[in-house]
């Protein structure tokens, strides 16, 4: 039907724009966060794009419901404002006909969100944990940036290199200082250094032609020694975790304990959240003729934020065993689904002309 295609095209166009804007904001915030970690030497800078890409399913599963919700409000609100929905109503289309026309799109997006929350996000998080564990072996190499003093452990360790080779494996005019457990400081100057690995694969810095000083600040007695070659560890190897983070546990492997059940219900809740929010948006998108489609945006924003916060609170209650596990997220879903249903009833009862 022509009207069905027209409404779907209108919604999809606004949805694509809304999704792009929200996604750029969310990804930009995550990218900035990891960029700061890379600048501090906590993660290798070469892994930034991989880390952000592996977090993308987790971001999308949260962004898509909100993007669809606002795109339905804005696109349908514009049709009501321009009285195009009135024309459809006068031609015999029921007020809720738009929901039936849009249902294939809404259900498809709900299935996509469900696939991400139940399958793709845990899989991507597992890959991320494995990637970070592998990359952690290179963290020690990331602290030497040409011409920059790098501080670690609240200033307990300071490092500096004047320049590096093109491949980053050789550094020149190296300074390293760290505080030892007995309160003394070891300070090293070397003309050259190479980044290597020990037999246990721990990052090691091999220094050549330098001097080493050991002593306490403020005291004149220092132990000084020249060396031709000196090997010092850069960072301890990060041991593999005994268990995956809860977000990385495959859905079939989630256990019966409250925290696992909270995670399980959260994954199921996201596609249901999209469906109920979409129904509410369709039933509350109507605006008086020639008024801005943004008229209902503020109350709609309060509603969807309230729904999301209710899910978060429900998740906390399950994780802390404050409510029976059998209830799941249904108290929150039922409450907001009832308001969406009331909106549909009002839409059928009130003429828009």
Secondary structure in CASP SS format (residue, H / E / C, confidence):
PFRMAT SS
TARGET T0000
AUTHOR 0000-0000-0000
METHOD secondary structure of the structure
MODEL  1
X C 1.00
X H 1.00
X H 1.00
X H 1.00
X H 1.00
X H 1.00
X H 1.00
X H 1.00
X H 1.00
X H 1.00
X H 1.00
X H 1.00
X H 1.00
X H 1.00
X H 1.00
X H 1.00
X H 1.00
X H 1.00
X H 1.00
X H 1.00
X H 1.00
X H 1.00
X H 1.00
X H 1.00
X H 1.00
X H 1.00
X H 1.00
X H 1.00
X H 1.00
X H 1.00
X H 1.00
X H 1.00
X H 1.00
X H 1.00
X H 1.00
X H 1.00
X H 1.00
X H 1.00
X H 1.00
X C 1.00
X C 1.00
X C 1.00
X C 1.00
X C 1.00
X H 1.00
X H 1.00
X H 1.00
X H 1.00
X H 1.00
X H 1.00
X H 1.00
X H 1.00
X H 1.00
X H 1.00
X H 1.00
X H 1.00
X H 1.00
X H 1.00
X H 1.00
X H 1.00
X H 1.00
X H 1.00
X H 1.00
X H 1.00
X H 1.00
X H 1.00
X H 1.00
X H 1.00
X H 1.00
X H 1.00
X H 1.00
X H 1.00
X H 1.00
X H 1.00
X H 1.00
X H 1.00
X H 1.00
X H 1.00
X H 1.00
X H 1.00
X H 1.00
X C 1.00
X C 1.00
X H 1.00
X H 1.00
X H 1.00
X H 1.00
X H 1.00
X H 1.00
X H 1.00
X C 1.00
X C 1.00
X C 1.00
X C 1.00
X C 1.00
X C 1.00
X H 1.00
X H 1.00
X H 1.00
X H 1.00
X H 1.00
X H 1.00
X H 1.00
X H 1.00
X H 1.00
X H 1.00
X H 1.00
X H 1.00
X H 1.00
X H 1.00
X H 1.00
X H 1.00
X H 1.00
X H 1.00
X H 1.00
X H 1.00
X H 1.00
X H 1.00
X H 1.00
X H 1.00
X H 1.00
X H 1.00
X H 1.00
X H 1.00
X H 1.00
X H 1.00
X H 1.00
X H 1.00
X H 1.00
X H 1.00
X H 1.00
X H 1.00
X H 1.00
X H 1.00
X H 1.00
X H 1.00
X H 1.00
X H 1.00
X H 1.00
X H 1.00
X H 1.00
X H 1.00
X H 1.00
X C 1.00
X C 1.00
X E 1.00
X C 1.00
X C 1.00
X C 1.00
X E 1.00
X E 1.00
X E 1.00
X C 1.00
X C 1.00
X C 1.00
X C 1.00
X E 1.00
X E 1.00
X E 1.00
X E 1.00
X E 1.00
X E 1.00
X E 1.00
X E 1.00
X C 1.00
X C 1.00
X C 1.00
X C 1.00
X C 1.00
X E 1.00
X E 1.00
X E 1.00
X E 1.00
X E 1.00
X E 1.00
X E 1.00
X E 1.00
X E 1.00
X E 1.00
X C 1.00
X C 1.00
X C 1.00
X C 1.00
X C 1.00
X E 1.00
X E 1.00
X E 1.00
X E 1.00
X E 1.00
X E 1.00
X E 1.00
X E 1.00
X E 1.00
X E 1.00
X E 1.00
X E 1.00
X E 1.00
X C 1.00
X C 1.00
X C 1.00
X C 1.00
X C 1.00
X E 1.00
X E 1.00
X E 1.00
X E 1.00
X E 1.00
X E 1.00
X E 1.00
X E 1.00
X E 1.00
X E 1.00
X E 1.00
X E 1.00
X E 1.00
X C 1.00
X C 1.00
X C 1.00
X C 1.00
X C 1.00
X C 1.00
X C 1.00
X E 1.00
X E 1.00
X E 1.00
X E 1.00
X E 1.00
X E 1.00
X E 1.00
X E 1.00
X E 1.00
X E 1.00
X E 1.00
X C 1.00
X C 1.00
X C 1.00
X C 1.00
X C 1.00
X C 1.00
X C 1.00
X C 1.00
X C 1.00
X C 1.00
X C 1.00
X C 1.00
X H 1.00
X H 1.00
X H 1.00
X C 1.00
X C 1.00
X H 1.00
X H 1.00
X H 1.00
X C 1.00
X C 1.00
X C 1.00
X C 1.00
X H 1.00
X H 1.00
X H 1.00
X H 1.00
X H 1.00
X H 1.00
X H 1.00
X H 1.00
X H 1.00
X H 1.00
X H 1.00
X H 1.00
X H 1.00
X H 1.00
X H 1.00
X H 1.00
X H 1.00
X H 1.00
X H 1.00
X H 1.00
X H 1.00
X H 1.00
X H 1.00
X H 1.00
X H 1.00
X H 1.00
X C 1.00
X C 1.00
X C 1.00
X C 1.00
X C 1.00
X C 1.00
X C 1.00
X C 1.00
X C 1.00
X C 1.00
X C 1.00
X C 1.00
X C 1.00
X H 1.00
X H 1.00
X H 1.00
X H 1.00
X H 1.00
X H 1.00
X H 1.00
X H 1.00
X H 1.00
X H 1.00
X H 1.00
X H 1.00
X H 1.00
X H 1.00
X H 1.00
X H 1.00
X H 1.00
X H 1.00
X H 1.00
X H 1.00
X H 1.00
X H 1.00
X H 1.00
X C 1.00
X C 1.00
X C 1.00
X C 1.00
X C 1.00
X H 1.00
X H 1.00
X H 1.00
X C 1.00
X C 1.00
X H 1.00
X H 1.00
X H 1.00
X H 1.00
X H 1.00
X H 1.00
X H 1.00
X H 1.00
X H 1.00
X H 1.00
X H 1.00
X H 1.00
X H 1.00
X H 1.00
X H 1.00
X H 1.00
X H 1.00
X H 1.00
X H 1.00
X H 1.00
X C 1.00
X C 1.00
X C 1.00
X C 1.00
END
